[in-house]
Amino acid sequence: MAVHAAKCKIAKKEKNDRLYKAILTLETEEECYNFFQDLCTIPELRSMEQRYEVATLLNNGLIYNDILERTGASSATISRVNRSLIYGAGGYESVLGKMKELEEKEKAEKEPKE
């Protein structure tokens, strides 16, 4: 049902489904970089990277002024990302949770075994 809710917000077109399914086929970080570099302009990539960084910092409890200083994002961008975190489809929440788990796992693997 969550997929259905997300699709309702985005125009239901087969082309949309094909793009998201194509993204799901990417298996490595390098494939991801290559695909998005081909798909997006540099400003589009930087904008998405900035919004993701803003979401991460908001999720970690930083305040707008600190985020603005660290990222250079406008207050409108920070506000938009914050609204998505609170009222959005749950995409940021899902990815941020998975990234936290991955980072904790990687950190644990790097710690010396006793």
Order of alpha helices (4+ residues) and beta strands (2+ residues): alpha-alpha-alpha-alpha-alpha-alpha-alpha
